[in-house]
Amino acid sequence: MNKMINKLSLASLGLVLLSSSVFAHGPTPQRVDEHINIDADVATVWQKVNAFDQLDKWHPAVESITMQDEATRIVTLKSGGEITESLDESDAERHYIGYRLLTENIEAIPVSFYTIGIEVEAADTGSKVSWSGRFYRADTGNFPPENLNDEAAVKAMTEYAKSGLEGLKASLEK
Amino acid sequence: MSIKPLIFCLGILPAVASADDFYISSQAGNHLSLFNSKTDEITKAVEVSAGPVMVAVDKSNDVIYLSHPEQGKLSVIDLNSFELINEIKTGGQPFAMILDSQKSQLFVTDWSRNALLVINTTSRQLVDLLAVGESPAGIAIDPDGRKVFVANREGNSVMVLDADTPDLYATIETGERPYAVAFNPINGHLYVTCVKDNSLTVIDTKTYEKTADLKPGKAPYGVTVSDDGKRFYVVNQNDNTLVEFDAGSLQIMQTIKTEKMPESVELSPDQQHAYVTNWFSNSLSIIDLQQGKQTSSIPLKDGPRMISLAQ
């Protein structure tokens, strides 16, 4: 069952280059790492954070949530556009949820993939919530345009995390 | 993995690499660091060309290869001085690398061109470019059996290629999104971490069959095998853990906490410690395998990816 492998000719390389995979993870992974202190106990904050289908109740950038199945949500953004996220884990002991981007929409958020974790910990007064994750720019080729490069991805992911944490705080401290 | 006796020349060349040296890439921080496992210290750190991801250390030629996928090139760095010797422009997105201990060649996966690159390590020229599956990531070699194993991340498969001729022996289905691979020369098994479905595929490289489907944890990433082939180790990026498997029973022997988003793992020469790069925490976990816990942590430059022993 030995089979000769195709040798790629140099001429065909140009064509191959054009069809870069949207999932390609060659680029440098980027990081989001935001925190906020909330004047509410861990159990109360965790209840909100853990409700995967209720993000629209506290994230100011989110218009609505539609559940595709019990672990997959379609997030409709106020700015327009939808992204689909899937829940990887919900750890009630650690007060941690982890989820990932399942279907990208680079016009809505200029990233090609992410994994995000939100964790609630006890703080001196109330709770500390951290929003952290790893992601890749929208254009994973080696010559991304400005709106799809690392900086654009970091900016969008950081703003989304910040506004989310502020919205969570506002919803619990009102 | 043969470690040549270098002790006799230490007096003449004090800077020569020792068996206790490990090399670490920091992709976002553009650094190559040298970690000495005798003193548990970073003994050298130099700035390199942007975005280094993988490291291959060629002791017989006294060079270190770094892959820079975003620049479509490899850096060739002097093992002792850490100075840049030259660059190999490959094009595409060169990613993981493996040296052939039997022949002057380096195999490199090219993520964006779905190709396996062959570099002649004497001439430092790209000499061949072979079509593999979609988004090839991790790579391993069986130097005696003359086989190369490539994980096709988007193809959900491992390809087995001949190390000397452009022949494809087999394409084996794995779990979803296979990333890293490690070959166990003692039992002929190949371990493949599959990031998306949180599995580890075990392949018998004699029969090309998938023989087991293990559950190491969430988002399994780097994997390495002990020198005696009796254990293998996997880090789980989303669990922040290191898992030790028994290579015979395929049972988990212990699960040890690392720092945040562990990326790759290597064992100390005496096999008593594990060293784990933590991508999110920018740190190196030093783990005592007897005690089953992290005993200390060393800060690393931004975005540490790979830790590698000299081959």
Chai-1 contact restraints between the chains, C-beta under 6 A:
chainA,res_idxA,chainB,res_idxB,connection_type,confidence,min_distance_angstrom,max_distance_angstrom,comment,restraint_id
A,N2,B,D167,contact,1.0,0.0,6.0,A-B,restraint_1
A,K3,B,L168,contact,1.0,0.0,6.0,A-B,restraint_2
A,I5,B,L130,contact,1.0,0.0,6.0,A-B,restraint_3
A,I5,B,A131,contact,1.0,0.0,6.0,A-B,restraint_4
A,I5,B,P166,contact,1.0,0.0,6.0,A-B,restraint_5
A,I5,B,L168,contact,1.0,0.0,6.0,A-B,restraint_6
A,N6,B,A131,contact,1.0,0.0,6.0,A-B,restraint_7
A,L8,B,A115,contact,1.0,0.0,6.0,A-B,restraint_8
A,L8,B,L129,contact,1.0,0.0,6.0,A-B,restraint_9
A,L8,B,A131,contact,1.0,0.0,6.0,A-B,restraint_10
A,V16,B,R113,contact,1.0,0.0,6.0,A-B,restraint_11
A,S20,B,S112,contact,1.0,0.0,6.0,A-B,restraint_12
A,S21,B,S135,contact,1.0,0.0,6.0,A-B,restraint_13
A,S21,B,E154,contact,1.0,0.0,6.0,A-B,restraint_14
A,F23,B,E154,contact,1.0,0.0,6.0,A-B,restraint_15
A,A24,B,W111,contact,1.0,0.0,6.0,A-B,restraint_16
A,A24,B,S112,contact,1.0,0.0,6.0,A-B,restraint_17
A,A24,B,S135,contact,1.0,0.0,6.0,A-B,restraint_18
A,G26,B,P69,contact,1.0,0.0,6.0,A-B,restraint_19
A,G26,B,Q93,contact,1.0,0.0,6.0,A-B,restraint_20
A,G26,B,W111,contact,1.0,0.0,6.0,A-B,restraint_21
A,G26,B,S112,contact,1.0,0.0,6.0,A-B,restraint_22
A,P27,B,E70,contact,1.0,0.0,6.0,A-B,restraint_23
A,T28,B,Q27,contact,1.0,0.0,6.0,A-B,restraint_24
A,T28,B,A28,contact,1.0,0.0,6.0,A-B,restraint_25
A,T28,B,G51,contact,1.0,0.0,6.0,A-B,restraint_26
A,G98,B,N238,contact,1.0,0.0,6.0,A-B,restraint_27
A,N142,B,E70,contact,1.0,0.0,6.0,A-B,restraint_28
